[in-house]
Amino acid sequence: MTIISVFKKDWQSELRTRYAINALAMFILVTISVILFSVGQEKVSEHLTGGLFWVVIFFSAMSGLSRAFVSEEERGTTLTLQLIAAPSTIYFGKLFFNLVLVFIMNISIVILFYLLFESYIILNVSLFLLSLFLGSTGIAVSSTLIAAIIAKANTKGTLYPVLSFPILLPLILTLMELTKFAMDGDLISDSYAELMVLVSYDVIMATAGYMLFDFIWKD
């Protein structure tokens, strides 16, 4: 069984149930609607919309990315998957699936923010897109590892946010800072330190996930 086979299995299952897609879509729409109603006619600053952008992404990820390994546990097919695929194959297949979901989610949120918030103006698009790519990768990598850890827990719904918050908080704070720089029109070279933090975070989390997944998956 290959990485693509694992991805196709999860994607076809998601298209049938649409649990993660529906959860992400509903949370995004409800959250942005609440923000718009709360703001009303008040003028929202550019930096505030940048912060709200990543807050919406963070909580949307909490609502839709926790079921990467839950379907196998619910259907009792975990042992079968362990027998037909190597742990690394399963890990990267699930990671690829979460990456696709995260990128679809984040691109949708970007479009909605551009359409609904007049003050959401990015002067340095290259810096913003680079930050969005690295940030989305970090969210997907972290979410995949956390989902594997909580797959066998009885309280998956509450445990996922509890574990995700301290792990994703440094990433979200760095992304908020980079979004602020992008809105101010700062150069990529001026944001080198923050970008290196994102790259380091992604590499560390991906490496940790790859090294630990074998023990988590077979425990």
Stockholm file with secondary structure:
# STOCKHOLM 1.0

chainA/1-219         MTIISVFKKDWQSELRTRYAINALAMFILVTISVILFSVGQEKVSEHLTGGLFWVVIFFSAMSGLSRAFVSEEERGTTLTLQLIAAPSTIYFGKLFFNLVLVFIMNISIVILFYLLFESYIILNVSLFLLSLFLGSTGIAVSSTLIAAIIAKANTKGTLYPVLSFPILLPLILTLMELTKFAMDGDLISDSYAELMVLVSYDVIMATAGYMLFDFIWKD
#=GR chainA/1-219 SS CCHHHHHHHHHHHHHHHCHHHHHHHHHHHHHHHHHHHHHTTSCCCHHHHHHHHHHHHHHHHHHHSTTTTHHHHHHTCHHHHHHHSCHHHHHHHHHHHHHHHHHHHHHHHHHHHHHHCTTCCCSCHHHHHHHHHHHHHHHHHHHHHHHHHHTTCSCHHHHHHHHHHHHHHHHHHHHHHHHHHHHHTCCTGGGHHHHHHHHHHHHHHHHHHHHHHHHHHHC
#=GC SS_cons         CCHHHHHHHHHHHHHHHCHHHHHHHHHHHHHHHHHHHHHTTSCCCHHHHHHHHHHHHHHHHHHHSTTTTHHHHHHTCHHHHHHHSCHHHHHHHHHHHHHHHHHHHHHHHHHHHHHHCTTCCCSCHHHHHHHHHHHHHHHHHHHHHHHHHHTTCSCHHHHHHHHHHHHHHHHHHHHHHHHHHHHHTCCTGGGHHHHHHHHHHHHHHHHHHHHHHHHHHHC
//
